């Protein structure tokens, strides 16, 4: 095979693209965008797990994927931000025993983030955002981010949770759903009715309230959490109340999430965190 001809400076220069998917780039463009000051990769994370009788197994991955595309579409095309394909399989041991749940081990997910992150850093990317939509792997991805940052200190690593970044999202939900609708309840069912209504079944369960709750002063999540399993709380797989879910509420949630993440990403891209050297 003939040796490839040397690339010109024009070939190596970053080009503004209408879409930001790294897997669609040729390697010369991939090499070029990685060298841009502040070059940032966003990696959406989901899970493959039961989401009650009404929502698809890939709910979290769909949310991370669709919301990220909506956010990136609102950003200046010249900004140095790109995305990876969604990570469909996640860490979901709390849902084992429910049909349809497939989970990676903690060590596998840690190794995955470490391996891919190190390669992105070695290519020249300066930031990696772990854009996660599955609450059950928040802490694990924080550990993964810390380990990766220690191994590649020149690359910032930001483990984010889709639902807790923007302000005011939970204000759209009534109590007790705002604090206790943990899984496949009002928020997730409504958001799916907005984003992919054809993937939502007719059931609207209310489950997981008042059954074997933690002792006083302890909580399922929050300041004094316990390592709950879905079967501790729910027969249907739902932990919350989906009975009043609607596409209208889903649209309002999506709008607030999108606006919040656009603002957060703009702030990140306009910063020099973590004080990159020219």
PASEBA-1860 file (N, C-alpha, C; in nm, 3 decimals):
! residues 278
1> XXXXXXXX> 0.086/-0.120/0.000/0.000/0.000/0.000/0.089/0.124/0.000 ~ 0.052/0.223/-0.084/0.132/0.344/-0.093/0.122/0.423/0.037 ~ 0.232/0.489/0.073/0.232/0.574/0.192/0.146/0.697/0.167 ~ 0.069/0.735/0.268/-0.018/0.853/0.254/0.065/0.978/0.238 ~ 0.016/1.069/0.154/0.085/1.196/0.133/0.074/1.282/0.257 ~ 0.175/1.364/0.289/0.168/1.452/0.405/0.047/1.544/0.397 ~ -0.014/1.572/0.511/-0.130/1.660/0.515/-0.089/1.806/0.513 ~ -0.163/1.886/0.441/-0.139/2.030/0.441/-0.198/2.091/0.565
9> XXXXXXXX> -0.158/2.217/0.594/-0.214/2.287/0.708/-0.364/2.306/0.692 ~ -0.409/2.326/0.565/-0.552/2.342/0.542/-0.628/2.215/0.579 ~ -0.569/2.097/0.545/-0.633/1.971/0.579/-0.644/1.953/0.730 ~ -0.544/2.003/0.805/-0.541/1.982/0.949/-0.627/2.081/1.025 ~ -0.666/2.191/0.962/-0.737/2.295/1.035/-0.879/2.251/1.069 ~ -0.928/2.283/1.191/-1.064/2.247/1.229/-1.165/2.315/1.137 ~ -1.271/2.244/1.105/-1.377/2.299/1.021/-1.506/2.303/1.101 ~ -1.580/2.414/1.095/-1.710/2.415/1.162/-1.802/2.316/1.094
17> XXXXXXXX> -1.868/2.231/1.173/-1.956/2.129/1.120/-2.096/2.149/1.177 ~ -2.196/2.112/1.097/-2.333/2.123/1.143/-2.367/2.024/1.252 ~ -2.292/1.916/1.262/-2.313/1.819/1.370/-2.180/1.788/1.435 ~ -2.186/1.738/1.556/-2.067/1.732/1.640/-2.034/1.589/1.683 ~ -2.072/1.490/1.607/-2.049/1.350/1.644/-1.909/1.308/1.602 ~ -1.828/1.270/1.699/-1.691/1.231/1.669/-1.685/1.110/1.578 ~ -1.780/1.017/1.589/-1.773/0.895/1.509/-1.796/0.922/1.360 ~ -1.843/1.040/1.326/-1.867/1.073/1.185/-1.751/1.150/1.121
25> XXXXXXXX> -1.648/1.177/1.199/-1.533/1.251/1.147/-1.432/1.156/1.083 ~ -1.360/1.207/0.983/-1.242/1.136/0.935/-1.127/1.165/1.031 ~ -1.025/1.077/1.032/-0.922/1.092/1.134/-0.847/1.225/1.127 ~ -0.822/1.283/1.007/-0.753/1.413/1.009/-0.833/1.522/1.083 ~ -0.966/1.519/1.066/-1.049/1.617/1.135/-1.054/1.587/1.285 ~ -1.064/1.460/1.321/-1.060/1.421/1.462/-0.931/1.471/1.527 ~ -0.819/1.451/1.458/-0.690/1.496/1.511/-0.688/1.646/1.529 ~ -0.747/1.717/1.433/-0.744/1.863/1.438/-0.831/1.918/1.550
33> XXXXXXXX> -0.954/1.865/1.565/-1.043/1.922/1.666/-0.992/1.892/1.807 ~ -0.922/1.780/1.822/-0.868/1.748/1.954/-0.764/1.850/1.999 ~ -0.699/1.916/1.903/-0.594/2.011/1.936/-0.645/2.153/1.959 ~ -0.774/2.175/1.939/-0.828/2.309/1.962/-0.820/2.346/2.110 ~ -0.789/2.472/2.142/-0.789/2.514/2.282/-0.926/2.490/2.347 ~ -0.927/2.424/2.461/-1.052/2.397/2.530/-1.135/2.286/2.470 ~ -1.075/2.203/2.385/-1.151/2.097/2.319/-1.220/2.007/2.422 ~ -1.350/1.986/2.400/-1.435/1.921/2.500/-1.514/1.808/2.434
41> XXXXXXXX> -1.516/1.693/2.500/-1.596/1.580/2.456/-1.703/1.553/2.561 ~ -1.826/1.531/2.515/-1.936/1.493/2.603/-1.973/1.348/2.572 ~ -1.978/1.267/2.677/-2.010/1.125/2.662/-2.140/1.097/2.736 ~ -2.251/1.077/2.664/-2.378/1.051/2.731/-2.385/0.908/2.785 ~ -2.433/0.894/2.909/-2.444/0.765/2.976/-2.590/0.736/3.010 ~ -2.632/0.614/2.981/-2.764/0.568/3.021/-2.753/0.437/3.095 ~ -2.855/0.355/3.080/-2.858/0.223/3.143/-2.955/0.137/3.062 ~ -2.950/0.007/3.087/-3.040/-0.089/3.022/-3.110/-0.162/3.136
49> XXXXXXXX> -3.227/-0.112/3.173/-3.291/-0.160/3.295/-3.441/-0.141/3.287 ~ -3.510/-0.218/3.367/-3.656/-0.202/3.373/-3.692/-0.061/3.414 ~ -3.794/-0.008/3.349/-3.848/0.123/3.385/-3.999/0.113/3.399 ~ -4.040/0.016/3.484/-4.182/-0.005/3.501/-4.243/-0.068/3.378 ~ -4.373/-0.096/3.382/-4.438/-0.160/3.268/-4.465/-0.066/3.152 ~ -4.440/0.065/3.170/-4.479/0.161/3.067/-4.362/0.221/2.989 ~ -4.239/0.214/3.039/-4.128/0.281/2.973/-4.027/0.180/2.919 ~ -3.954/0.215/2.813/-3.859/0.121/2.752/-3.735/0.101/2.839
57> XXXXXXXX> -3.668/-0.009/2.815/-3.548/-0.044/2.891/-3.437/0.059/2.872 ~ -3.434/0.123/2.757/-3.329/0.220/2.727/-3.366/0.364/2.759 ~ -3.456/0.384/2.853/-3.506/0.518/2.885/-3.394/0.616/2.916 ~ -3.304/0.581/3.006/-3.201/0.676/3.048/-3.108/0.713/2.932 ~ -3.071/0.615/2.851/-2.983/0.643/2.738/-3.052/0.734/2.637 ~ -3.181/0.710/2.614/-3.256/0.796/2.522/-3.260/0.939/2.573 ~ -3.285/0.956/2.703/-3.288/1.092/2.759/-3.154/1.163/2.740 ~ -3.045/1.096/2.776/-2.913/1.159/2.765/-2.880/1.193/2.620
65> XXXXXXXX> -2.913/1.103/2.530/-2.882/1.122/2.388/-2.962/1.236/2.328 ~ -3.094/1.235/2.348/-3.181/1.336/2.287/-3.156/1.475/2.347 ~ -3.142/1.480/2.479/-3.120/1.611/2.541/-2.987/1.669/2.499 ~ -2.883/1.586/2.493/-2.752/1.636/2.453/-2.757/1.692/2.312 ~ -2.823/1.624/2.219/-2.835/1.677/2.083/-2.907/1.811/2.082 ~ -3.013/1.823/2.162/-3.087/1.949/2.167/-3.001/2.061/2.222 ~ -2.918/2.031/2.323/-2.829/2.131/2.382/-2.722/2.172/2.283 ~ -2.657/2.076/2.220/-2.549/2.108/2.127/-2.599/2.189/2.009
73> XXXXXXXX> -2.723/2.167/1.968/-2.780/2.243/1.856/-2.795/2.391/1.890 ~ -2.800/2.425/2.020/-2.816/2.564/2.062/-2.683/2.636/2.081 ~ -2.572/2.563/2.074/-2.442/2.624/2.098/-2.381/2.674/1.967 ~ -2.301/2.778/1.978/-2.229/2.833/1.863/-2.150/2.721/1.796 ~ -2.167/2.700/1.664/-2.097/2.591/1.596/-1.945/2.603/1.600 ~ -1.893/2.720/1.633/-1.748/2.737/1.642/-1.692/2.690/1.776 ~ -1.778/2.667/1.874/-1.728/2.624/2.004/-1.670/2.483/1.994 ~ -1.560/2.456/2.063/-1.489/2.327/2.047/-1.549/2.217/2.134
81> XXXXXXXX> -1.671/2.176/2.101/-1.738/2.073/2.180/-1.791/1.965/2.085 ~ -1.767/1.840/2.123/-1.803/1.725/2.041/-1.864/1.619/2.131 ~ -1.923/1.517/2.069/-1.988/1.415/2.149/-1.952/1.275/2.102 ~ -1.961/1.181/2.196/-1.948/1.039/2.168/-2.087/0.976/2.155 ~ -2.097/0.857/2.098/-2.225/0.785/2.101/-2.264/0.753/2.245 ~ -2.392/0.733/2.271/-2.434/0.705/2.408/-2.385/0.569/2.456 ~ -2.350/0.563/2.583/-2.316/0.436/2.649/-2.446/0.375/2.700 ~ -2.493/0.273/2.630/-2.625/0.218/2.657/-2.631/0.131/2.782
89> XXXXXXXX> -2.526/0.056/2.808/-2.524/-0.031/2.925/-2.458/0.041/3.041 ~ -2.518/0.033/3.159/-2.463/0.101/3.275/-2.456/0.010/3.395 ~ -2.455/0.072/3.512/-2.441/0.001/3.640/-2.577/0.003/3.708 ~ -2.649/-0.111/3.704/-2.787/-0.115/3.751/-2.817/-0.235/3.840 ~ -2.732/-0.267/3.937/-2.760/-0.386/4.019/-2.886/-0.374/4.102 ~ -2.932/-0.253/4.131/-3.053/-0.237/4.211/-3.177/-0.291/4.141 ~ -3.169/-0.304/4.007/-3.284/-0.352/3.930/-3.269/-0.498/3.887 ~ -3.163/-0.566/3.928/-3.150/-0.708/3.895/-3.265/-0.786/3.958
97> XXXXXXXX> -3.310/-0.886/3.887/-3.428/-0.960/3.930/-3.552/-0.915/3.857 ~ -3.546/-0.797/3.794/-3.656/-0.749/3.710/-3.626/-0.785/3.565 ~ -3.721/-0.840/3.492/-3.696/-0.877/3.352/-3.646/-0.758/3.270 ~ -3.548/-0.784/3.187/-3.498/-0.681/3.096/-3.376/-0.606/3.144 ~ -3.344/-0.616/3.271/-3.229/-0.542/3.323/-3.099/-0.612/3.286 ~ -3.008/-0.537/3.224/-2.873/-0.582/3.196/-2.777/-0.482/3.259 ~ -2.683/-0.528/3.338/-2.593/-0.437/3.408/-2.448/-0.475/3.389 ~ -2.364/-0.376/3.381/-2.220/-0.397/3.390/-2.181/-0.403/3.538
105> XXXXXXXX> -2.067/-0.463/3.565/-2.013/-0.456/3.700/-1.951/-0.319/3.723 ~ -1.932/-0.284/3.849/-1.867/-0.157/3.881/-1.728/-0.151/3.822 ~ -1.653/-0.260/3.832/-1.516/-0.261/3.782/-1.512/-0.245/3.631 ~ -1.610/-0.304/3.561/-1.614/-0.291/3.415/-1.639/-0.147/3.374 ~ -1.735/-0.082/3.440/-1.765/0.057/3.403/-1.648/0.148/3.437 ~ -1.584/0.125/3.552/-1.466/0.204/3.587/-1.356/0.186/3.482 ~ -1.333/0.064/3.440/-1.229/0.037/3.339/-1.263/0.100/3.205 ~ -1.391/0.097/3.169/-1.435/0.155/3.043/-1.407/0.305/3.039
113> XXXXXXXX> -1.448/0.375/3.145/-1.425/0.520/3.150/-1.276/0.550/3.149 ~ -1.199/0.473/3.225/-1.055/0.494/3.231/-0.990/0.476/3.094 ~ -1.024/0.368/3.026/-0.961/0.337/2.898/-0.996/0.441/2.791 ~ -1.125/0.469/2.776/-1.166/0.566/2.674/-1.115/0.706/2.710 ~ -1.126/0.743/2.836/-1.081/0.876/2.878/-0.933/0.897/2.856 ~ -0.851/0.798/2.887/-0.706/0.811/2.865/-0.675/0.828/2.717 ~ -0.746/0.756/2.631/-0.722/0.771/2.487/-0.762/0.909/2.436 ~ -0.874/0.962/2.488/-0.914/1.097/2.449/-0.811/1.200/2.496
121> XXXXXXXX> -0.762/1.184/2.618/-0.660/1.276/2.670/-0.532/1.267/2.587 ~ -0.492/1.146/2.553/-0.370/1.129/2.474/-0.385/1.184/2.333 ~ -0.509/1.188/2.284/-0.533/1.248/2.152/-0.524/1.400/2.156 ~ -0.537/1.458/2.277/-0.525/1.603/2.292/-0.647/1.672/2.347 ~ -0.757/1.599/2.367/-0.876/1.664/2.421/-0.850/1.710/2.564 ~ -0.908/1.824/2.599/-0.877/1.889/2.726/-0.987/1.878/2.830 ~ -1.108/1.837/2.788/-1.217/1.818/2.883/-1.300/1.697/2.840 ~ -1.348/1.623/2.939/-1.442/1.515/2.916/-1.557/1.531/3.014
129> XXXXXXXX> -1.678/1.545/2.960/-1.799/1.555/3.042/-1.871/1.420/3.035 ~ -1.893/1.358/3.151/-1.972/1.235/3.160/-2.116/1.277/3.185 ~ -2.198/1.274/3.081/-2.333/1.329/3.084/-2.431/1.215/3.113 ~ -2.460/1.195/3.240/-2.525/1.075/3.289/-2.673/1.099/3.321 ~ -2.759/1.005/3.276/-2.902/1.016/3.305/-2.952/0.907/3.398 ~ -2.865/0.822/3.452/-2.906/0.714/3.541/-2.860/0.742/3.684 ~ -2.956/0.763/3.774/-2.923/0.800/3.910/-2.843/0.695/3.985 ~ -2.859/0.568/3.948/-2.789/0.461/4.018/-2.641/0.453/3.994
137> XXXXXXXX> -2.588/0.535/3.903/-2.444/0.530/3.878/-2.377/0.667/3.896 ~ -2.444/0.757/3.966/-2.385/0.889/3.991/-2.254/0.876/4.067 ~ -2.257/0.807/4.180/-2.137/0.796/4.264/-2.026/0.720/4.193 ~ -2.063/0.617/4.117/-1.961/0.538/4.048/-1.890/0.621/3.941 ~ -1.964/0.702/3.867/-1.901/0.787/3.766/-1.818/0.898/3.829 ~ -1.855/0.941/3.950/-1.769/1.036/4.020/-1.636/0.973/4.056 ~ -1.639/0.848/4.099/-1.515/0.775/4.127/-1.434/0.758/3.999 ~ -1.501/0.720/3.891/-1.433/0.702/3.763/-1.366/0.831/3.718
145> XXXXXXXX> -1.436/0.943/3.736/-1.381/1.072/3.696/-1.258/1.108/3.778 ~ -1.263/1.081/3.908/-1.149/1.112/3.994/-1.027/1.029/3.956 ~ -1.049/0.900/3.930/-0.938/0.813/3.891/-0.879/0.857/3.757 ~ -0.965/0.890/3.662/-0.917/0.932/3.531/-0.839/1.063/3.541 ~ -0.888/1.156/3.621/-0.819/1.285/3.635/-0.680/1.265/3.697 ~ -0.671/1.172/3.793/-0.542/1.145/3.854/-0.444/1.084/3.753 ~ -0.496/1.001/3.661/-0.411/0.939/3.561/-0.374/1.034/3.449 ~ -0.464/1.128/3.417/-0.440/1.224/3.309/-0.473/1.364/3.362
153> XXXXXXXX> -0.387/1.422/3.445/-0.419/1.550/3.511/-0.435/1.666/3.414 ~ -0.390/1.651/3.291/-0.405/1.760/3.194/-0.544/1.769/3.134 ~ -0.630/1.672/3.162/-0.767/1.674/3.109/-0.867/1.689/3.223 ~ -0.952/1.789/3.215/-1.060/1.804/3.311/-1.164/1.696/3.289 ~ -1.219/1.641/3.397/-1.323/1.538/3.388/-1.440/1.584/3.475 ~ -1.558/1.592/3.416/-1.674/1.648/3.485/-1.788/1.547/3.482 ~ -1.813/1.477/3.593/-1.924/1.381/3.600/-2.054/1.452/3.637 ~ -2.148/1.456/3.545/-2.272/1.533/3.565/-2.393/1.440/3.566
161> XXXXXXXX> -2.500/1.484/3.633/-2.626/1.412/3.632/-2.730/1.498/3.563 ~ -2.792/1.446/3.462/-2.884/1.520/3.376/-2.989/1.597/3.454 ~ -3.045/1.536/3.559/-3.158/1.595/3.628/-3.120/1.696/3.735 ~ -2.994/1.700/3.777/-2.960/1.785/3.891/-2.871/1.904/3.854 ~ -2.841/1.926/3.728/-2.759/2.039/3.690/-2.838/2.169/3.683 ~ -2.934/2.180/3.592/-3.010/2.304/3.577/-3.097/2.333/3.699 ~ -3.116/2.461/3.726/-3.200/2.503/3.838/-3.347/2.500/3.800 ~ -3.430/2.470/3.898/-3.574/2.485/3.881/-3.645/2.371/3.812
169> XXXXXXXX> -3.575/2.265/3.775/-3.641/2.155/3.705/-3.742/2.085/3.796 ~ -3.699/2.052/3.916/-3.787/1.981/4.008/-3.904/2.067/4.057 ~ -3.893/2.199/4.041/-4.003/2.287/4.080/-4.128/2.261/3.997 ~ -4.113/2.198/3.882/-4.227/2.167/3.796/-4.307/2.048/3.846 ~ -4.254/1.976/3.946/-4.320/1.856/3.997/-4.385/1.884/4.132 ~ -4.501/1.826/4.158/-4.565/1.841/4.289/-4.502/1.746/4.389 ~ -4.521/1.775/4.516/-4.485/1.680/4.621/-4.596/1.574/4.633 ~ -4.564/1.451/4.671/-4.431/1.403/4.713/-4.341/1.358/4.598
177> XXXXXXXX> -4.391/1.373/4.475/-4.315/1.321/4.359/-4.182/1.393/4.343 ~ -4.179/1.520/4.383/-4.056/1.599/4.366/-3.938/1.534/4.437 ~ -3.960/1.478/4.553/-3.851/1.421/4.632/-3.852/1.269/4.637 ~ -3.964/1.206/4.605/-3.974/1.061/4.622/-4.002/0.986/4.492 ~ -4.022/1.057/4.383/-4.043/0.990/4.255/-3.909/0.955/4.192 ~ -3.853/0.842/4.235/-3.714/0.811/4.201/-3.698/0.739/4.069 ~ -3.802/0.670/4.023/-3.780/0.583/3.907/-3.910/0.557/3.832 ~ -3.913/0.597/3.705/-4.026/0.570/3.616/-4.156/0.632/3.666
185> XXXXXXXX> -4.143/0.743/3.738/-4.259/0.811/3.791/-4.307/0.922/3.701 ~ -4.352/1.030/3.761/-4.414/1.140/3.688/-4.316/1.206/3.591 ~ -4.195/1.237/3.638/-4.100/1.311/3.554/-4.055/1.228/3.434 ~ -4.010/1.106/3.459/-3.958/1.026/3.348/-4.066/0.987/3.249 ~ -4.184/0.952/3.299/-4.292/0.915/3.207/-4.335/1.035/3.123 ~ -4.342/1.152/3.185/-4.381/1.273/3.111/-4.275/1.310/3.006 ~ -4.148/1.304/3.044/-4.043/1.338/2.949/-4.044/1.242/2.830 ~ -4.067/1.113/2.856/-4.073/1.018/2.745/-4.196/1.042/2.658
193> XXXXXXXX> -4.308/1.083/2.718/-4.427/1.117/2.639/-4.400/1.233/2.546 ~ -4.309/1.322/2.585/-4.270/1.433/2.499/-4.170/1.391/2.392 ~ -4.068/1.315/2.431/-3.958/1.284/2.339/-3.989/1.166/2.247 ~ -4.057/1.065/2.298/-4.082/0.943/2.219/-4.213/0.880/2.264 ~ -4.325/0.943/2.237/-4.453/0.892/2.287/-4.488/0.753/2.235 ~ -4.434/0.717/2.120/-4.461/0.585/2.064/-4.397/0.473/2.146 ~ -4.304/0.508/2.236/-4.237/0.407/2.317/-4.296/0.395/2.458 ~ -4.407/0.463/2.484/-4.469/0.461/2.617/-4.594/0.373/2.613
201> XXXXXXXX> -4.599/0.275/2.704/-4.716/0.189/2.717/-4.829/0.256/2.792 ~ -4.946/0.192/2.797/-5.066/0.256/2.855/-5.068/0.259/3.008 ~ -4.990/0.175/3.074/-4.996/0.169/3.221/-4.942/0.297/3.283 ~ -5.002/0.340/3.394/-4.955/0.457/3.469/-4.950/0.421/3.618 ~ -4.851/0.342/3.659/-4.851/0.291/3.797/-4.820/0.397/3.901 ~ -4.871/0.370/4.021/-4.827/0.439/4.142/-4.776/0.330/4.234 ~ -4.648/0.331/4.266/-4.589/0.220/4.341/-4.466/0.271/4.415 ~ -4.425/0.195/4.518/-4.303/0.228/4.590/-4.319/0.328/4.701
209> XXXXXXXX> -4.442/0.376/4.726/-4.467/0.469/4.836/-4.514/0.392/4.960 ~ -4.447/0.418/5.073/-4.497/0.367/5.200/-4.474/0.220/5.226 ~ -4.393/0.154/5.145/-4.366/0.012/5.166/-4.223/-0.006/5.217 ~ -4.210/-0.052/5.340/-4.078/-0.083/5.397/-3.981/0.034/5.380 ~ -4.023/0.152/5.417/-3.939/0.269/5.408/-3.829/0.263/5.514 ~ -3.717/0.334/5.493/-3.606/0.333/5.589/-3.651/0.386/5.726 ~ -3.575/0.357/5.831/-3.609/0.405/5.966/-3.609/0.558/5.970 ~ -3.673/0.616/6.070/-3.676/0.763/6.083/-3.536/0.823/6.083
217> XXXXXXXX> -3.522/0.930/6.007/-3.392/0.997/5.995/-3.309/0.948/5.879 ~ -3.341/0.830/5.826/-3.273/0.775/5.710/-3.359/0.799/5.586 ~ -3.300/0.783/5.468/-3.373/0.812/5.345/-3.327/0.718/5.235 ~ -3.406/0.712/5.128/-3.365/0.632/5.013/-3.244/0.695/4.945 ~ -3.249/0.825/4.930/-3.137/0.902/4.876/-3.128/1.031/4.955 ~ -3.019/1.103/4.941/-3.006/1.228/5.014/-2.897/1.224/5.119 ~ -2.920/1.293/5.231/-2.815/1.315/5.329/-2.776/1.188/5.404 ~ -2.874/1.101/5.432/-2.846/0.978/5.508/-2.906/0.861/5.429
225> XXXXXXXX> -2.845/0.823/5.319/-2.907/0.727/5.228/-2.885/0.582/5.269 ~ -2.960/0.495/5.205/-2.944/0.351/5.220/-2.932/0.290/5.080 ~ -2.864/0.177/5.072/-2.845/0.110/4.942/-2.968/0.025/4.912 ~ -3.073/0.090/4.862/-3.199/0.021/4.837/-3.193/-0.061/4.708 ~ -3.277/-0.163/4.706/-3.302/-0.242/4.585/-3.447/-0.220/4.545 ~ -3.474/-0.225/4.417/-3.609/-0.199/4.371/-3.710/-0.293/4.436 ~ -3.672/-0.419/4.454/-3.766/-0.515/4.512/-3.796/-0.486/4.658 ~ -3.715/-0.402/4.724/-3.748/-0.358/4.860/-3.872/-0.270/4.862
233> XXXXXXXX> -3.900/-0.204/4.750/-3.996/-0.094/4.750/-4.116/-0.114/4.659 ~ -4.099/-0.190/4.550/-4.197/-0.183/4.442/-4.224/-0.320/4.381 ~ -4.351/-0.343/4.347/-4.389/-0.464/4.275/-4.381/-0.444/4.124 ~ -4.406/-0.323/4.078/-4.412/-0.295/3.934/-4.278/-0.250/3.876 ~ -4.185/-0.213/3.963/-4.059/-0.153/3.918/-4.060/-0.002/3.924 ~ -4.178/0.057/3.938/-4.192/0.202/3.951/-4.170/0.242/4.096 ~ -4.096/0.351/4.116/-4.085/0.412/4.249/-4.130/0.556/4.231 ~ -4.259/0.577/4.244/-4.316/0.707/4.218/-4.459/0.694/4.170
241> XXXXXXXX> -4.511/0.800/4.113/-4.651/0.806/4.071/-4.657/0.862/3.929 ~ -4.684/0.774/3.832/-4.690/0.816/3.692/-4.831/0.849/3.646 ~ -4.928/0.848/3.737/-5.068/0.857/3.697/-5.103/0.987/3.626 ~ -5.037/1.096/3.659/-5.070/1.225/3.597/-4.967/1.267/3.491 ~ -4.890/1.172/3.443/-4.789/1.205/3.341/-4.854/1.258/3.214 ~ -4.787/1.355/3.150/-4.840/1.414/3.028/-4.727/1.464/2.940 ~ -4.753/1.471/2.811/-4.656/1.528/2.719/-4.633/1.675/2.745 ~ -4.735/1.744/2.794/-4.720/1.887/2.824/-4.618/1.909/2.935
249> XXXXXXXX> -4.629/1.830/3.042/-4.530/1.839/3.149/-4.393/1.799/3.097 ~ -4.389/1.696/3.014/-4.262/1.654/2.956/-4.196/1.763/2.875 ~ -4.276/1.837/2.798/-4.221/1.947/2.719/-4.164/2.057/2.808 ~ -4.233/2.086/2.919/-4.184/2.188/3.012/-4.055/2.142/3.079 ~ -4.047/2.014/3.118/-3.925/1.960/3.177/-3.810/1.967/3.077 ~ -3.837/1.927/2.954/-3.733/1.928/2.852/-3.682/2.070/2.826 ~ -3.772/2.165/2.820/-3.732/2.303/2.795/-3.642/2.356/2.906 ~ -3.680/2.326/3.032/-3.601/2.376/3.144/-3.465/2.305/3.151
257> XXXXXXXX> -3.464/2.176/3.124/-3.338/2.102/3.121/-3.247/2.156/3.010 ~ -3.304/2.177/2.894/-3.226/2.224/2.780/-3.167/2.362/2.808 ~ -3.249/2.454/2.855/-3.200/2.589/2.884/-3.089/2.586/2.989 ~ -3.107/2.505/3.091/-3.007/2.498/3.196/-2.875/2.442/3.148 ~ -2.880/2.333/3.068/-2.756/2.273/3.021/-2.687/2.358/2.914 ~ -2.764/2.430/2.833/-2.702/2.524/2.739/-2.621/2.628/2.816 ~ -2.679/2.682/2.922/-2.609/2.782/3.002/-2.485/2.723/3.067 ~ -2.496/2.602/3.122/-2.383/2.540/3.189/-2.270/2.511/3.091
265> XXXXXXXX> -2.302/2.459/2.975/-2.198/2.428/2.876/-2.134/2.556/2.821 ~ -2.213/2.658/2.799/-2.154/2.785/2.755/-2.055/2.839/2.857 ~ -2.094/2.832/2.984/-2.002/2.878/3.088/-1.874/2.798/3.092 ~ -1.885/2.667/3.076/-1.766/2.582/3.074/-1.676/2.615/2.958 ~ -1.734/2.630/2.839/-1.655/2.652/2.718/-1.594/2.792/2.714 ~ -1.653/2.885/2.786/-1.597/3.020/2.791/-1.492/3.036/2.902 ~ -1.474/2.931/2.981/-1.377/2.936/3.088/-1.244/2.875/3.044 ~ -1.143/2.889/3.129/-1.015/2.822/3.102/-0.995/2.705/3.197
273> XXXXXX> -1.103/2.656/3.258/-1.092/2.544/3.350/-1.039/2.421/3.279 ~ -0.942/2.352/3.335/-0.868/2.385/3.459/-0.738/2.457/3.428 ~ -0.746/2.581/3.385/-0.631/2.668/3.356/-0.537/2.603/3.254 ~ -0.591/2.583/3.134/-0.513/2.521/3.028/-0.395/2.610/2.989 ~ -0.286/2.549/2.960/-0.169/2.620/2.912/-0.175/2.632/2.760 ~ -0.139/2.750/2.703/-0.145/2.765/2.557/-0.042/2.678/2.490
END
